[in-house]
Amino acid sequence: MVKPESLQVTGSFKARGAFNAVLSLIEREPDVVGVVTHSSGNHGQALACAARAAGLPATIVVPDGVTPAKVAGIRSFGATVVSDGVTYDNREEIAEEIARSQGLRLIHPYDDWDVVHGAGTVGLEILEDAPAPGAVVVPVGGGGQISGIALAISALAPETAIIGVEPEGAADAAASLRTGVLQSLDSVPVTIAEGVKSKSIGDRNFEVMIAGGLVRDIVTVSERELEDAVLVAWMRLKLAIEPTAALALAAYLTGKVPAGSADQPTVIVLSGANFDPATIAALLA
């Protein structure tokens, strides 16, 4: 069973957290003047969309070289894009400085309770269709999506296993689960899964996933396994997803997560569809 978050209005599950964060912010601070975030693309598009709906200006800090389609998507919602001199290493620092200098509110892409709780609605919808899934398998980058899903499902279906999936070259969350201590990568990982290029999960996400024990396992997949899963999604499932979204599918196809049953299915979360056309074309070729 698949949960295609790739069909969301901004092309990913990120719309859930962004809208919840913006609406919650306005309720707490009716006079807020605008919002800012850093993003590799999907959260940026989602926050730009949510801010426009709420009548707020948004500034999105994105690393130089991010998929052009994602940057175009951010701009299509009227947001200001800051990318000159921005890298995966300094993007958070730049966003924080913009927030301070311009009086904007920073909405973190994953280490934010409102964002996490918004992502939890994915879990609620899964349980509407499958009240007792055996496992729910989720891509892991910063940990916002899996944390929200874990909170929702653990409250209503505590026997369900929540399993995360990372690329082999970006296995900081798996290391954190193994050691019980928040681990961080030394450098930005090299992977076609652009959406999970964070060096570590967030503090709040660690609290839910590791300290709270709500994530049962985190497995890894190779780049080749990830590429194969992208092709399966496009050619067999007829779902146009981005490589990051194929992480959970790759783990399922390679037998690294339970196969599930009719009564207790394994649910594969396909997180987004904001792909780089050139990357997909190369894989399809």
MOVENNOR-V776330 format. One record per residue. N is the residue number from 0. PHI is phi in whole degrees, -180 to 180 (* if undefined). PSI is psi as a letter, one per 30 degrees, with the letter a starting at -180 (999 if undefined). Layout:
n = <N/N>
phi = <PHI/PHI>
psi = <PSI/PSI>
This chain:
n = <0/1/2/3/4/5/6/7/8/9/10/11/12/13/14/15/16/17/18/19/20/21/22/23/24/25/26/27/28/29/30/31/32/33/34/35/36/37/38/39/40/41/42/43/44/45/46/47/48/49/50/51/52/53/54/55/56/57/58/59/60/61/62/63/64/65/66/67/68/69/70/71/72/73/74/75/76/77/78/79/80/81/82/83/84/85/86/87/88/89/90/91/92/93/94/95/96/97/98/99/100/101/102/103/104/105/106/107/108/109/110/111/112/113/114/115/116/117/118/119/120/121/122/123/124/125/126/127/128/129/130/131/132/133/134/135/136/137/138/139/140/141/142/143/144/145/146/147/148/149/150/151/152/153/154/155/156/157/158/159/160/161/162/163/164/165/166/167/168/169/170/171/172/173/174/175/176/177/178/179/180/181/182/183/184/185/186/187/188/189/190/191/192/193/194/195/196/197/198/199/200/201/202/203/204/205/206/207/208/209/210/211/212/213/214/215/216/217/218/219/220/221/222/223/224/225/226/227/228/229/230/231/232/233/234/235/236/237/238/239/240/241/242/243/244/245/246/247/248/249/250/251/252/253/254/255/256/257/258/259/260/261/262/263/264/265/266/267/268/269/270/271/272/273/274/275/276/277/278/279/280/281/282/283/284>
phi = <*/-115/-114/-83/-68/-62/-94/-66/-58/-102/86/-164/-62/-59/-59/-62/-68/-65/-66/-64/-67/-67/-65/-67/-63/-63/-65/-79/-131/-59/-98/-57/-95/166/-130/-143/-154/-118/-164/-90/142/-71/-65/-61/-64/-64/-68/-61/-66/-65/-65/-61/-62/-92/77/-112/-72/-134/-120/-119/-94/-127/-61/-59/99/-62/-44/-55/-63/-71/-65/-62/-63/-61/-66/-63/-95/84/-83/-87/-104/-114/-136/-61/76/-90/-124/-64/-78/-107/-62/-68/-62/-66/-63/-65/-67/-63/-60/-67/-75/-109/71/-91/-98/-81/-112/-65/-66/-148/-92/-152/-63/-65/-66/-61/-65/-63/-64/-62/-66/-60/-62/-62/-70/-60/-70/-66/-93/-138/-60/-138/-65/-70/-153/-122/-112/-135/-62/-125/-120/-80/102/-66/-66/-68/-65/-63/-62/-63/-62/-67/-73/-64/-76/-113/-141/-63/-81/-70/-84/-99/-125/-98/-136/-127/-68/-57/-85/-140/-96/-69/-68/-62/-67/-65/-66/-68/-97/77/-127/-62/-107/-131/-73/-72/-146/-64/-68/-100/-160/-75/-83/-59/-74/-119/-89/-91/-80/-159/-75/-76/-61/-66/-69/-61/-58/-78/-71/-102/-62/-81/68/-88/-106/-77/-156/-133/-110/-124/-131/-81/-62/-66/-63/-67/-61/-61/-69/-59/-64/-61/-61/-72/-88/-106/-85/62/-119/-85/-108/-88/-56/-56/-67/-87/-58/-66/-65/-61/-65/-69/-66/-96/73/-88/-131/-59/-75/82/-146/-62/-81/-131/-71/-89/-103/-103/-88/-99/-79/-169/-136/-92/-93/-86/-54/-66/-65/-65/-61/-65/-67/-67/-71>
psi = <k/k/j/i/f/f/g/l/e/g/g/l/f/f/e/e/e/e/e/e/e/e/e/e/e/e/e/e/i/f/g/k/f/l/l/l/l/k/l/g/e/e/e/e/e/e/e/e/e/e/e/e/e/f/g/k/k/k/k/k/j/k/k/k/g/l/k/e/e/e/e/e/e/e/e/f/g/g/l/k/k/j/f/k/g/k/l/f/e/g/e/e/e/e/e/e/e/e/e/e/f/g/g/l/k/k/j/k/f/f/i/k/e/e/e/e/e/e/f/f/f/e/e/e/e/e/f/e/f/j/f/i/k/e/k/k/k/k/k/k/c/f/g/e/e/e/e/e/e/e/e/e/e/f/f/f/i/f/f/k/k/k/k/l/k/l/l/e/g/h/h/e/e/e/e/e/e/e/f/g/k/k/k/k/l/f/l/k/l/j/l/f/i/e/f/h/h/l/f/l/l/l/e/e/e/e/e/e/e/d/e/f/g/f/k/e/l/j/l/l/l/l/e/e/e/e/e/e/e/e/e/e/e/e/e/e/f/h/k/i/l/l/e/e/f/f/e/e/e/e/e/e/f/g/g/f/l/k/f/l/l/e/e/i/l/k/k/j/j/j/f/l/g/i/l/j/e/e/e/e/e/e/e/f/999>
